[in-house]
Structures are given as C-alpha cells and as structure tokens.
Amino acid sequence: MIDLFPLARPFLHRMDPEEAHGLTLKLLAAGIVPQVPIPPLPRLVTHMFGRDLPHPLGLSAGFDKNARAFHQFPRLGVSFGEIGGVTPLPQIGNPRPRLFRLSEDQAIINRMGFNNEGMAAVAARFAARKAPGQIVGVNLASNADSADPANDFVLLARAFAPQADFLTLDISCPNTANGKMFLSPGPLRDLLERLAALFDTSGLKRPPLVAKIAPDIDEAGLDAVLEVLLEKGIDALTLSNTTLARPDTLRSSEKNERGGLSGPPLFAASTDILRKVFCRTRGSLPLIGVGGINSGADAYAKVKAGASALQLYTALVYQGPWAVRRILVELDRLLAHDGHARLSEAVGIEA
C-alpha cells in the first residue's frame, strides 16, 4: 500500500486546524482512511491494562473527544486508544480560535478547554460502538464551572467503568479553571478516596485508573503528588500532558499563543519527567510515555527513560497515519540492534 497523506496534507493544512481535524474524524469514522498495515513485530509485544498488546504505541486523548471514530482506531495501526476528555455536562470549551499549528516546529498549541458533548451522549456512543477485543480508555475531566469537581470524576467513572479498559484522570490540563486543582495533595487524596468508595460500594468492576501529569510541576509538587497516588493505589501514570512553557527553539509565529504545547518541542520536558517518575517509583508502576514522539528513536528514548507503553497524536497531524508504522518498525530495529529480545528489557535502562 502507498502512503497517501503527503497528497492530502497540503489540502488539510490550508484549512483551519479545528475544521481539518473535524474532517479527519468524519473520514476515519466512515472507514475512508486506509488501513495502516503493521507487520508482525513480536519483539514489541507489550503487557498493559492486564492485556497483551501487539505493540506499545497508542493514540492519546484529544483526538476523538466525543467517541465518534474510536471504533476505527485500529485502521491507524495503534494498539490502544483513548477518547475524551469527557465532562459530566456538555461543555463548549474556550472561544475559537483555540487550536494552532506551529508548522516550522511540527508542533501544536491548543486551548480547547475540554469541549465535548457531555457524559450521557459520549457514554451511549461508546457503549454502542466499542468492538470486542478493542482496548480503549476514557479520559475524564471536570466541568470548568463545577462546584464539586471531585464528584464530576465519580459520576464519569460510574458511567464509563462498565465499558472502559482504563480510565484516565486528567488532573493536569492547563486550559480550564479546574484543570490543575488535583495537583494539590489534599484535593487529590479526596478524589481518589471518593473513587475508591464508588467501586467499593457500587458493585462496579474497577478498571485500571491512570493519572495524567504535566511536565510543568516542580520537584516538591511532583513528590507530593506521587506520594498520594502511590498511597491510594493508582495503576499507571501518563507522562506527560502538554506544557505551558515555550522553549527558546520555537520558530513559528504562533509560538506565543496561549495554551498547551505539544509535539517535538515538548519531547525533552516530557521525557525528563518520565525519567524522574520512573526513578522515584522504582519501576513499580507502568508508565505511558507521551509528548513529542516523532520517530522510532524518540519512542526508544521514552522506553529507555521508563515507558512501558507510548502514545502519540501531534505526529499524525504532520506525518499522517503511516507515522505509526514507521515509528514501530524503527523502534523494533533499534531494540534488535542493542540486543533486546523484547521491549520490556529496555524499559528504564537509562533512567
């Protein structure tokens, strides 16, 4: 098969970024996006969420906020994916424009503000379309104007636990009023205790709980958050969310737009916090490495820093779906070159 994205990219990138994204979702949902063929790569088999994945590369949250195309995620070649972020009530998000391409940097800035159709609509669509065997998680967030953000997470967990393979607690979004309040130990402990009570008393099966942390947290804050997460039995961590920082290397004229930065300029910071967390947790938790993965070498660096699984999104905007195949094939070659029979042997070797 031929990679057709180089033909489609000029057309898509002449469009407003949010409109282009909407069109991409429609094409994917309709099955028009060609299947990316992933060759057998037994060296990359990964155990995550209590399941064996054919490889470690998944799709991060934000791509399919409303569960409109997730049933077609396998066409992109990823082994798992994440819908959302979802809030209990529908939320329009921040005013547009709120999504910006930094083309010279192969990066994106977004200040979407968790725009989504709300828990009821997304949960109904998710339950109806989730295919047997497909590994999909749900990214949970509180409404920006919520009087009880922790209860928002409880409501969402109750709604999505029956179908989700994992639930991600997005406690580090930079773009809403409540997006980072749970980076404080007190509110975080209260949130996790409320979720534990839900599963203890409701009879619902508890899916793996994942916490998503930003790279902008300081050392003391990171230690405090990790202490609570480990104490309360979090199952995995995603490292990292987007960043509010603006590296000096940015060249694009949009670099000063407000919002979270993703793509290659995030790579160093997200890999640094990944390494720090791996060292602090002594490898006791699975870590999902995300932020700036553009190549197999980037993926390998995340693995060596401590990632057991990986996610990407921005690379698809600039390289298209075949980025998944290229990254995996190169990652497999690099592992073989270094004498690793399986990916797990390389996790954290440079942390």
Secondary structure, DSSP 8 states (H G I E B T S, - for coil): ----HHHHHHHHHHS-HHHHHHHHHHHHHTT-S--------GGG-EEETTEEESSSEEE-TTSSTTSSSGGGGGGGT-S-EEEEEE-SS-B--S-S--EEEEGGGTEEEE-----B--HHHHHHHHHHH--TT--EEEEE---TT-S-HHHHHHHHHHHHTTT-SEEEEE---SSSTTTTGGGSHHHHHHHHHHHHHHHHHH------EEEEE-TT--HHHHHHHHHHHHHTT--EEEE---BS---TT--SGGGGSSSEEESGGGHHHHHHHHHHHHHHHTT-S-EEEES---SHHHHHHHHHHT-SEEEESHHHHHH-THHHHHHHHHHHHHHHHTT-SSGGGGTTTT-
